[in-house]
Amino acid sequence: MKILIINAGSSSLKYQFMESEGGEVFAKGLCERIGIDGRLTHKVPGREDVKSDIPMPTHSEAIQAVLDIMVDPVKGVIKSTDEIAAVGHRVLHGGMAFTESCIIDDKCIEAIKKCIPLGPLHNPANLMGIEACQKIMPKTPQVAVFDTAFHMTMPAKAYIYAIPYEYYEKDDVRRYGFHGTSHRYVSARAIDMLGNPAHSKVICCHLGNGSSLSAVVDGKCVDTTMGLGPLAGFPMGTRSGDVDATILEYLMGRYGYDIKEMLNILNKKSGVLGISGVSSDFRDLDEAAQKGNERAALALEKFIYEVKKFIGAYANAMGGVDAIVFTAGIGENSIDLRRRICEGMEYMGVKMDAEKNNTRGKEVDVSADGSKVKIFVIPTNEELMIAMDTAALCK
């Protein structure tokens, strides 16, 4: 089934047109500067990229621009939009209402709107993408796939916060977790690579500018590092990860910050950028550290240290681990970072083969012979997961 995947941001819209069985990508691209002037980048495998400046006052014009170029006799890949069997939308926050993907109808849209306080930056943009597609493609089935859904199998002891219980009961305050579509894809691939055992314990390390870990038992998430929002866990590109809430009170009192400015600091100015003062890009940090920049080296050491701590904690929580998986931009491509994370874990039966680990962006087993724990590098494919869910619901 040919599926159009939409990931709408506040001023951007990523898209991918693909086959749900096998994952062949026919076209993909990005609409930028929506609401400003509009720019479309369209990519078709084997062809030169197409870049066009197209007026995009709203997401409706962006969707229309995507559909127009898809059916263009020269630049397109289909003769008619009728060839688009369904549209799958990535939605950040499903709250407690959504434990799995669903067909988009009025009830679904109202539930997504109720989750806006939980995902105030992303859910409104996701809704704009949905409503634009409904306007332009009213007869095409639409499916919502939630970042939070995979983590909804966590037991209460993992998702509950140690604050007054009434905030969970009345306000849905709990750990939700994110990157769920990625964690679901790579954990399933890891189980396949393990030979589909009856029981499995997998730790997924989604390491990118935004990063999270998840503990997965028999294909179901039992814990994850992100929380009510995507700020929690370990340091990321610009996000702080877990911090003592007293720090907020202290800095707000000292510098007169309001909560909005304080959260902007924690989300946009912290993480490895905040420690290093150099960059949020790990490649820049590597280069700076090699030139003797101590803060860049410290930022990398802090990131590695915290990832190792969570791996150890999750192995203990699950009572062991069969496989550790590295995925996303850093996890798939940073040879040195993977090596440094796995160093010192020999006591757990984790042994990496340096030669096998000398790879980027490929699905490969990088564990050494005799390693009790498998170490996999698995490129994530969130779009394929969205396409598969969409196809399954629209058959």
TORKOL-4160 file (C-alpha; in steps of 0.2 Angstrom, whole numbers, padded with zeros to 4 digits, m for minus):
395
<pt num="1" X="0000" Y="0000" Z="0000"/>
<pt num="2" X="0007" Y="0017" Z="m0005"/>
<pt num="3" X="0007" Y="0029" Z="0011"/>
<pt num="4" X="0011" Y="0047" Z="0012"/>
<pt num="5" X="0019" Y="0051" Z="0029"/>
<pt num="6" X="0017" Y="0068" Z="0036"/>
<pt num="7" X="0027" Y="0076" Z="0051"/>
<pt num="8" X="0021" Y="0093" Z="0053"/>
<pt num="9" X="0030" Y="0106" Z="0064"/>
<pt num="10" X="0025" Y="0124" Z="0067"/>
<pt num="11" X="0033" Y="0131" Z="0052"/>
<pt num="12" X="0039" Y="0116" Z="0043"/>
<pt num="13" X="0032" Y="0100" Z="0036"/>
<pt num="14" X="0042" Y="0084" Z="0032"/>
<pt num="15" X="0035" Y="0071" Z="0021"/>
<pt num="16" X="0039" Y="0054" Z="0014"/>
<pt num="17" X="0029" Y="0044" Z="0001"/>
<pt num="18" X="0033" Y="0025" Z="0003"/>
<pt num="19" X="0027" Y="0007" Z="0001"/>
<pt num="20" X="0021" Y="0000" Z="0017"/>
<pt num="21" X="0027" Y="m0018" Z="0013"/>
<pt num="22" X="0046" Y="m0018" Z="0011"/>
<pt num="23" X="0048" Y="0001" Z="0014"/>
<pt num="24" X="0053" Y="0007" Z="m0003"/>
<pt num="25" X="0053" Y="0026" Z="m0003"/>
<pt num="26" X="0047" Y="0034" Z="m0019"/>
<pt num="27" X="0049" Y="0052" Z="m0014"/>
<pt num="28" X="0053" Y="0063" Z="0002"/>
<pt num="29" X="0055" Y="0081" Z="0006"/>
<pt num="30" X="0053" Y="0096" Z="0017"/>
<pt num="31" X="0042" Y="0111" Z="0016"/>
<pt num="32" X="0051" Y="0126" Z="0026"/>
<pt num="33" X="0046" Y="0143" Z="0031"/>
<pt num="34" X="0028" Y="0140" Z="0031"/>
<pt num="35" X="0019" Y="0157" Z="0036"/>
<pt num="36" X="0034" Y="0167" Z="0030"/>
<pt num="37" X="0038" Y="0164" Z="0011"/>
<pt num="38" X="0039" Y="0145" Z="0008"/>
<pt num="39" X="0052" Y="0134" Z="0002"/>
<pt num="40" X="0050" Y="0116" Z="m0004"/>
<pt num="41" X="0064" Y="0103" Z="m0006"/>
<pt num="42" X="0059" Y="0087" Z="m0015"/>
<pt num="43" X="0069" Y="0072" Z="m0017"/>
<pt num="44" X="0067" Y="0056" Z="m0028"/>
<pt num="45" X="0079" Y="0042" Z="m0027"/>
<pt num="46" X="0091" Y="0042" Z="m0042"/>
<pt num="47" X="0086" Y="0060" Z="m0047"/>
<pt num="48" X="0093" Y="0077" Z="m0044"/>
<pt num="49" X="0084" Y="0086" Z="m0029"/>
<pt num="50" X="0071" Y="0099" Z="m0033"/>
<pt num="51" X="0071" Y="0115" Z="m0023"/>
<pt num="52" X="0057" Y="0128" Z="m0026"/>
<pt num="53" X="0051" Y="0144" Z="m0018"/>
<pt num="54" X="0032" Y="0142" Z="m0016"/>
<pt num="55" X="0020" Y="0154" Z="m0006"/>
<pt num="56" X="0015" Y="0144" Z="0009"/>
<pt num="57" X="0004" Y="0155" Z="0020"/>
<pt num="58" X="m0002" Y="0140" Z="0030"/>
<pt num="59" X="0000" Y="0121" Z="0030"/>
<pt num="60" X="m0014" Y="0119" Z="0018"/>
<pt num="61" X="m0003" Y="0127" Z="0004"/>
<pt num="62" X="0012" Y="0116" Z="0010"/>
<pt num="63" X="0002" Y="0100" Z="0008"/>
<pt num="64" X="m0005" Y="0106" Z="m0009"/>
<pt num="65" X="0013" Y="0110" Z="m0015"/>
<pt num="66" X="0018" Y="0092" Z="m0010"/>
<pt num="67" X="0004" Y="0085" Z="m0019"/>
<pt num="68" X="0007" Y="0095" Z="m0034"/>
<pt num="69" X="0025" Y="0090" Z="m0036"/>
<pt num="70" X="0021" Y="0072" Z="m0033"/>
<pt num="71" X="0010" Y="0072" Z="m0048"/>
<pt num="72" X="0021" Y="0083" Z="m0059"/>
<pt num="73" X="0024" Y="0074" Z="m0076"/>
<pt num="74" X="0043" Y="0078" Z="m0074"/>
<pt num="75" X="0046" Y="0079" Z="m0056"/>
<pt num="76" X="0033" Y="0068" Z="m0049"/>
<pt num="77" X="0031" Y="0049" Z="m0045"/>
<pt num="78" X="0013" Y="0046" Z="m0047"/>
<pt num="79" X="0000" Y="0051" Z="m0060"/>
<pt num="80" X="m0014" Y="0055" Z="m0048"/>
<pt num="81" X="m0016" Y="0058" Z="m0030"/>
<pt num="82" X="m0029" Y="0043" Z="m0030"/>
<pt num="83" X="m0013" Y="0032" Z="m0029"/>
<pt num="84" X="m0010" Y="0038" Z="m0011"/>
<pt num="85" X="m0020" Y="0025" Z="m0002"/>
<pt num="86" X="m0019" Y="0034" Z="0015"/>
<pt num="87" X="m0009" Y="0047" Z="0025"/>
<pt num="88" X="0000" Y="0043" Z="0041"/>
<pt num="89" X="0003" Y="0058" Z="0053"/>
<pt num="90" X="0016" Y="0058" Z="0067"/>
<pt num="91" X="0008" Y="0065" Z="0083"/>
<pt num="92" X="0020" Y="0069" Z="0097"/>
<pt num="93" X="0009" Y="0067" Z="0113"/>
<pt num="94" X="m0006" Y="0055" Z="0115"/>
<pt num="95" X="m0007" Y="0057" Z="0133"/>
<pt num="96" X="m0017" Y="0044" Z="0142"/>
<pt num="97" X="m0030" Y="0043" Z="0128"/>
<pt num="98" X="m0020" Y="0034" Z="0115"/>
<pt num="99" X="m0010" Y="0017" Z="0118"/>
<pt num="100" X="m0009" Y="0014" Z="0099"/>
<pt num="101" X="m0011" Y="0021" Z="0082"/>
<pt num="102" X="m0029" Y="0025" Z="0077"/>
<pt num="103" X="m0039" Y="0031" Z="0062"/>
<pt num="104" X="m0042" Y="0050" Z="0063"/>
<pt num="105" X="m0060" Y="0055" Z="0065"/>
<pt num="106" X="m0068" Y="0069" Z="0075"/>
<pt num="107" X="m0066" Y="0060" Z="0092"/>
<pt num="108" X="m0048" Y="0057" Z="0088"/>
<pt num="109" X="m0045" Y="0075" Z="0084"/>
<pt num="110" X="m0054" Y="0081" Z="0100"/>
<pt num="111" X="m0043" Y="0069" Z="0110"/>
<pt num="112" X="m0027" Y="0076" Z="0102"/>
<pt num="113" X="m0033" Y="0094" Z="0106"/>
<pt num="114" X="m0035" Y="0089" Z="0124"/>
<pt num="115" X="m0017" Y="0083" Z="0124"/>
<pt num="116" X="m0011" Y="0101" Z="0119"/>
<pt num="117" X="m0007" Y="0106" Z="0137"/>
<pt num="118" X="0005" Y="0090" Z="0138"/>
<pt num="119" X="0013" Y="0094" Z="0121"/>
<pt num="120" X="0010" Y="0113" Z="0118"/>
<pt num="121" X="0024" Y="0115" Z="0105"/>
<pt num="122" X="0021" Y="0100" Z="0094"/>
<pt num="123" X="0002" Y="0095" Z="0095"/>
<pt num="124" X="m0005" Y="0111" Z="0088"/>
<pt num="125" X="0007" Y="0109" Z="0073"/>
<pt num="126" X="0003" Y="0091" Z="0071"/>
<pt num="127" X="m0016" Y="0096" Z="0071"/>
<pt num="128" X="m0012" Y="0109" Z="0057"/>
<pt num="129" X="m0005" Y="0095" Z="0046"/>
<pt num="130" X="m0020" Y="0084" Z="0049"/>
<pt num="131" X="m0033" Y="0097" Z="0046"/>
<pt num="132" X="m0024" Y="0103" Z="0030"/>
<pt num="133" X="m0024" Y="0085" Z="0023"/>
<pt num="134" X="m0042" Y="0083" Z="0028"/>
<pt num="135" X="m0046" Y="0099" Z="0018"/>
<pt num="136" X="m0037" Y="0094" Z="0003"/>
<pt num="137" X="m0039" Y="0075" Z="0003"/>
<pt num="138" X="m0056" Y="0073" Z="0011"/>
<pt num="139" X="m0059" Y="0055" Z="0005"/>
<pt num="140" X="m0042" Y="0049" Z="0009"/>
<pt num="141" X="m0040" Y="0039" Z="0025"/>
<pt num="142" X="m0029" Y="0047" Z="0039"/>
<pt num="143" X="m0020" Y="0039" Z="0053"/>
<pt num="144" X="m0012" Y="0046" Z="0069"/>
<pt num="145" X="0004" Y="0038" Z="0075"/>
<pt num="146" X="0009" Y="0044" Z="0093"/>
<pt num="147" X="0027" Y="0046" Z="0099"/>
<pt num="148" X="0020" Y="0041" Z="0117"/>
<pt num="149" X="0010" Y="0026" Z="0113"/>
<pt num="150" X="0024" Y="0013" Z="0113"/>
<pt num="151" X="0028" Y="0018" Z="0131"/>
<pt num="152" X="0011" Y="0016" Z="0138"/>
<pt num="153" X="0015" Y="m0003" Z="0143"/>
<pt num="154" X="0026" Y="0004" Z="0157"/>
<pt num="155" X="0020" Y="m0002" Z="0174"/>
<pt num="156" X="0014" Y="0010" Z="0187"/>
<pt num="157" X="0030" Y="0009" Z="0197"/>
<pt num="158" X="0040" Y="0016" Z="0182"/>
<pt num="159" X="0028" Y="0029" Z="0176"/>
<pt num="160" X="0022" Y="0037" Z="0192"/>
<pt num="161" X="0030" Y="0052" Z="0200"/>
<pt num="162" X="0033" Y="0054" Z="0218"/>
<pt num="163" X="0022" Y="0069" Z="0220"/>
<pt num="164" X="0004" Y="0070" Z="0227"/>
<pt num="165" X="m0006" Y="0057" Z="0218"/>
<pt num="166" X="m0020" Y="0069" Z="0214"/>
<pt num="167" X="m0009" Y="0076" Z="0200"/>
<pt num="168" X="m0009" Y="0060" Z="0192"/>
<pt num="169" X="m0028" Y="0057" Z="0195"/>
<pt num="170" X="m0034" Y="0074" Z="0190"/>
<pt num="171" X="m0020" Y="0081" Z="0178"/>
<pt num="172" X="m0013" Y="0065" Z="0170"/>
<pt num="173" X="0005" Y="0069" Z="0177"/>
<pt num="174" X="0015" Y="0054" Z="0174"/>
<pt num="175" X="0030" Y="0048" Z="0164"/>
<pt num="176" X="0025" Y="0046" Z="0145"/>
<pt num="177" X="0041" Y="0045" Z="0136"/>
<pt num="178" X="0045" Y="0049" Z="0117"/>
<pt num="179" X="0054" Y="0043" Z="0102"/>
<pt num="180" X="0042" Y="0028" Z="0104"/>
<pt num="181" X="0040" Y="0024" Z="0085"/>
<pt num="182" X="0059" Y="0023" Z="0084"/>
<pt num="183" X="0060" Y="0012" Z="0100"/>
<pt num="184" X="0047" Y="0001" Z="0094"/>
<pt num="185" X="0055" Y="m0002" Z="0077"/>
<pt num="186" X="0073" Y="m0005" Z="0083"/>
<pt num="187" X="0067" Y="m0016" Z="0098"/>
<pt num="188" X="0057" Y="m0027" Z="0085"/>
<pt num="189" X="0072" Y="m0028" Z="0074"/>
<pt num="190" X="0084" Y="m0032" Z="0088"/>
<pt num="191" X="0072" Y="m0046" Z="0093"/>
<pt num="192" X="0073" Y="m0053" Z="0075"/>
<pt num="193" X="0092" Y="m0052" Z="0076"/>
<pt num="194" X="0092" Y="m0062" Z="0092"/>
<pt num="195" X="0082" Y="m0076" Z="0083"/>
<pt num="196" X="0065" Y="m0071" Z="0090"/>
<pt num="197" X="0067" Y="m0080" Z="0107"/>
<pt num="198" X="0051" Y="m0083" Z="0117"/>
<pt num="199" X="0058" Y="m0070" Z="0130"/>
<pt num="200" X="0070" Y="m0055" Z="0127"/>
<pt num="201" X="0077" Y="m0040" Z="0136"/>
<pt num="202" X="0083" Y="m0026" Z="0125"/>
<pt num="203" X="0090" Y="m0009" Z="0129"/>
<pt num="204" X="0087" Y="0004" Z="0115"/>
<pt num="205" X="0098" Y="0019" Z="0114"/>
<pt num="206" X="0091" Y="0032" Z="0103"/>
<pt num="207" X="0105" Y="0044" Z="0103"/>
<pt num="208" X="0103" Y="0060" Z="0093"/>
<pt num="209" X="0101" Y="0079" Z="0096"/>
<pt num="210" X="0086" Y="0073" Z="0106"/>
<pt num="211" X="0090" Y="0056" Z="0115"/>
<pt num="212" X="0082" Y="0043" Z="0125"/>
<pt num="213" X="0084" Y="0025" Z="0131"/>
<pt num="214" X="0070" Y="0012" Z="0134"/>
<pt num="215" X="0070" Y="m0005" Z="0142"/>
<pt num="216" X="0060" Y="m0017" Z="0132"/>
<pt num="217" X="0054" Y="m0034" Z="0139"/>
<pt num="218" X="0047" Y="m0047" Z="0127"/>
<pt num="219" X="0044" Y="m0032" Z="0115"/>
<pt num="220" X="0035" Y="m0021" Z="0127"/>
<pt num="221" X="0042" Y="m0005" Z="0135"/>
<pt num="222" X="0044" Y="m0006" Z="0154"/>
<pt num="223" X="0054" Y="0010" Z="0157"/>
<pt num="224" X="0060" Y="0025" Z="0147"/>
<pt num="225" X="0071" Y="0040" Z="0151"/>
<pt num="226" X="0060" Y="0055" Z="0145"/>
<pt num="227" X="0045" Y="0060" Z="0155"/>
<pt num="228" X="0030" Y="0071" Z="0155"/>
<pt num="229" X="0039" Y="0080" Z="0141"/>
<pt num="230" X="0055" Y="0077" Z="0131"/>
<pt num="231" X="0066" Y="0087" Z="0143"/>
<pt num="232" X="0069" Y="0072" Z="0155"/>
<pt num="233" X="0083" Y="0059" Z="0155"/>
<pt num="234" X="0101" Y="0062" Z="0151"/>
<pt num="235" X="0110" Y="0077" Z="0143"/>
<pt num="236" X="0106" Y="0080" Z="0125"/>
<pt num="237" X="0111" Y="0092" Z="0112"/>
<pt num="238" X="0103" Y="0107" Z="0120"/>
<pt num="239" X="0092" Y="0099" Z="0133"/>
<pt num="240" X="0098" Y="0097" Z="0151"/>
<pt num="241" X="0090" Y="0080" Z="0155"/>
<pt num="242" X="0086" Y="0077" Z="0173"/>
<pt num="243" X="0090" Y="0092" Z="0185"/>
<pt num="244" X="0087" Y="0095" Z="0203"/>
<pt num="245" X="0071" Y="0106" Z="0203"/>
<pt num="246" X="0080" Y="0117" Z="0217"/>
<pt num="247" X="0091" Y="0123" Z="0203"/>
<pt num="248" X="0076" Y="0132" Z="0195"/>
<pt num="249" X="0071" Y="0140" Z="0211"/>
<pt num="250" X="0088" Y="0146" Z="0214"/>
<pt num="251" X="0092" Y="0153" Z="0197"/>
<pt num="252" X="0075" Y="0161" Z="0195"/>
<pt num="253" X="0077" Y="0170" Z="0212"/>
<pt num="254" X="0095" Y="0175" Z="0208"/>
<pt num="255" X="0092" Y="0182" Z="0190"/>
<pt num="256" X="0074" Y="0186" Z="0190"/>
<pt num="257" X="0069" Y="0173" Z="0177"/>
<pt num="258" X="0051" Y="0168" Z="0175"/>
<pt num="259" X="0047" Y="0150" Z="0172"/>
<pt num="260" X="0046" Y="0152" Z="0153"/>
<pt num="261" X="0064" Y="0159" Z="0152"/>
<pt num="262" X="0070" Y="0146" Z="0164"/>
<pt num="263" X="0062" Y="0132" Z="0153"/>
<pt num="264" X="0070" Y="0140" Z="0137"/>
<pt num="265" X="0087" Y="0139" Z="0146"/>
<pt num="266" X="0084" Y="0120" Z="0150"/>
<pt num="267" X="0078" Y="0116" Z="0133"/>
<pt num="268" X="0088" Y="0127" Z="0121"/>
<pt num="269" X="0104" Y="0132" Z="0130"/>
<pt num="270" X="0109" Y="0117" Z="0141"/>
<pt num="271" X="0114" Y="0099" Z="0137"/>
<pt num="272" X="0131" Y="0097" Z="0129"/>
<pt num="273" X="0130" Y="0114" Z="0122"/>
<pt num="274" X="0128" Y="0122" Z="0139"/>
<pt num="275" X="0143" Y="0112" Z="0146"/>
<pt num="276" X="0154" Y="0114" Z="0131"/>
<pt num="277" X="0150" Y="0132" Z="0126"/>
<pt num="278" X="0155" Y="0125" Z="0109"/>
<pt num="279" X="0140" Y="0117" Z="0100"/>
<pt num="280" X="0126" Y="0105" Z="0101"/>
<pt num="281" X="0133" Y="0095" Z="0087"/>
<pt num="282" X="0143" Y="0080" Z="0093"/>
<pt num="283" X="0155" Y="0081" Z="0078"/>
<pt num="284" X="0160" Y="0098" Z="0083"/>
<pt num="285" X="0163" Y="0092" Z="0101"/>
<pt num="286" X="0174" Y="0078" Z="0095"/>
<pt num="287" X="0184" Y="0090" Z="0085"/>
<pt num="288" X="0186" Y="0103" Z="0099"/>
<pt num="289" X="0190" Y="0090" Z="0112"/>
<pt num="290" X="0204" Y="0083" Z="0100"/>
<pt num="291" X="0211" Y="0101" Z="0100"/>
<pt num="292" X="0212" Y="0101" Z="0119"/>
<pt num="293" X="0195" Y="0110" Z="0123"/>
<pt num="294" X="0192" Y="0103" Z="0141"/>
<pt num="295" X="0174" Y="0109" Z="0141"/>
<pt num="296" X="0170" Y="0100" Z="0125"/>
<pt num="297" X="0179" Y="0084" Z="0132"/>
<pt num="298" X="0169" Y="0086" Z="0148"/>
<pt num="299" X="0152" Y="0087" Z="0139"/>
<pt num="300" X="0156" Y="0071" Z="0130"/>
<pt num="301" X="0161" Y="0062" Z="0146"/>
<pt num="302" X="0145" Y="0068" Z="0154"/>
<pt num="303" X="0134" Y="0062" Z="0140"/>
<pt num="304" X="0143" Y="0045" Z="0140"/>
<pt num="305" X="0143" Y="0043" Z="0159"/>
<pt num="306" X="0124" Y="0046" Z="0160"/>
<pt num="307" X="0120" Y="0034" Z="0146"/>
<pt num="308" X="0131" Y="0021" Z="0154"/>
<pt num="309" X="0121" Y="0024" Z="0171"/>
<pt num="310" X="0104" Y="0021" Z="0162"/>
<pt num="311" X="0110" Y="0006" Z="0153"/>
<pt num="312" X="0116" Y="m0001" Z="0170"/>
<pt num="313" X="0100" Y="0004" Z="0179"/>
<pt num="314" X="0089" Y="m0004" Z="0165"/>
<pt num="315" X="0099" Y="m0020" Z="0165"/>
<pt num="316" X="0096" Y="m0021" Z="0184"/>
<pt num="317" X="0077" Y="m0017" Z="0182"/>
<pt num="318" X="0075" Y="m0030" Z="0169"/>
<pt num="319" X="0085" Y="m0043" Z="0178"/>
<pt num="320" X="0098" Y="m0044" Z="0164"/>
<pt num="321" X="0099" Y="m0039" Z="0146"/>
<pt num="322" X="0101" Y="m0049" Z="0130"/>
<pt num="323" X="0104" Y="m0034" Z="0118"/>
<pt num="324" X="0110" Y="m0016" Z="0118"/>
<pt num="325" X="0104" Y="m0007" Z="0102"/>
<pt num="326" X="0112" Y="0010" Z="0096"/>
<pt num="327" X="0101" Y="0020" Z="0084"/>
<pt num="328" X="0097" Y="0038" Z="0078"/>
<pt num="329" X="0110" Y="0050" Z="0071"/>
<pt num="330" X="0123" Y="0048" Z="0084"/>
<pt num="331" X="0120" Y="0030" Z="0089"/>
<pt num="332" X="0121" Y="0025" Z="0071"/>
<pt num="333" X="0136" Y="0035" Z="0066"/>
<pt num="334" X="0147" Y="0039" Z="0080"/>
<pt num="335" X="0160" Y="0024" Z="0081"/>
<pt num="336" X="0170" Y="0032" Z="0095"/>
<pt num="337" X="0154" Y="0036" Z="0106"/>
<pt num="338" X="0148" Y="0018" Z="0104"/>
<pt num="339" X="0165" Y="0011" Z="0109"/>
<pt num="340" X="0166" Y="0023" Z="0124"/>
<pt num="341" X="0149" Y="0019" Z="0131"/>
<pt num="342" X="0152" Y="0000" Z="0130"/>
<pt num="343" X="0169" Y="0001" Z="0138"/>
<pt num="344" X="0169" Y="m0005" Z="0156"/>
<pt num="345" X="0153" Y="m0016" Z="0154"/>
<pt num="346" X="0163" Y="m0032" Z="0152"/>
<pt num="347" X="0157" Y="m0037" Z="0170"/>
<pt num="348" X="0139" Y="m0037" Z="0162"/>
<pt num="349" X="0145" Y="m0048" Z="0148"/>
<pt num="350" X="0146" Y="m0034" Z="0135"/>
<pt num="351" X="0161" Y="m0035" Z="0123"/>
<pt num="352" X="0162" Y="m0025" Z="0108"/>
<pt num="353" X="0172" Y="m0030" Z="0092"/>
<pt num="354" X="0182" Y="m0014" Z="0087"/>
<pt num="355" X="0183" Y="m0020" Z="0069"/>
<pt num="356" X="0164" Y="m0024" Z="0067"/>
<pt num="357" X="0160" Y="m0007" Z="0076"/>
<pt num="358" X="0170" Y="0002" Z="0062"/>
<pt num="359" X="0154" Y="0006" Z="0053"/>
<pt num="360" X="0141" Y="0020" Z="0050"/>
<pt num="361" X="0123" Y="0019" Z="0046"/>
<pt num="362" X="0121" Y="0001" Z="0043"/>
<pt num="363" X="0112" Y="m0013" Z="0052"/>
<pt num="364" X="0126" Y="m0024" Z="0060"/>
<pt num="365" X="0130" Y="m0034" Z="0075"/>
<pt num="366" X="0146" Y="m0026" Z="0083"/>
<pt num="367" X="0147" Y="m0038" Z="0098"/>
<pt num="368" X="0163" Y="m0048" Z="0100"/>
<pt num="369" X="0164" Y="m0067" Z="0099"/>
<pt num="370" X="0159" Y="m0073" Z="0116"/>
<pt num="371" X="0150" Y="m0058" Z="0121"/>
<pt num="372" X="0135" Y="m0063" Z="0132"/>
<pt num="373" X="0126" Y="m0047" Z="0127"/>
<pt num="374" X="0123" Y="m0043" Z="0109"/>
<pt num="375" X="0127" Y="m0026" Z="0103"/>
<pt num="376" X="0117" Y="m0020" Z="0088"/>
<pt num="377" X="0118" Y="m0005" Z="0077"/>
<pt num="378" X="0101" Y="m0003" Z="0069"/>
<pt num="379" X="0096" Y="0012" Z="0059"/>
<pt num="380" X="0079" Y="0018" Z="0064"/>
<pt num="381" X="0065" Y="0019" Z="0052"/>
<pt num="382" X="0050" Y="0028" Z="0060"/>
<pt num="383" X="0042" Y="0032" Z="0044"/>
<pt num="384" X="0041" Y="0013" Z="0040"/>
<pt num="385" X="0033" Y="0010" Z="0057"/>
<pt num="386" X="0020" Y="0024" Z="0053"/>
<pt num="387" X="0017" Y="0017" Z="0036"/>
<pt num="388" X="0014" Y="0000" Z="0042"/>
<pt num="389" X="0002" Y="0006" Z="0056"/>
<pt num="390" X="m0007" Y="0016" Z="0043"/>
<pt num="391" X="m0009" Y="0002" Z="0031"/>
<pt num="392" X="m0014" Y="m0010" Z="0044"/>
<pt num="393" X="m0028" Y="0001" Z="0050"/>
<pt num="394" X="m0034" Y="0006" Z="0032"/>
<pt num="395" X="m0035" Y="m0011" Z="0024"/>
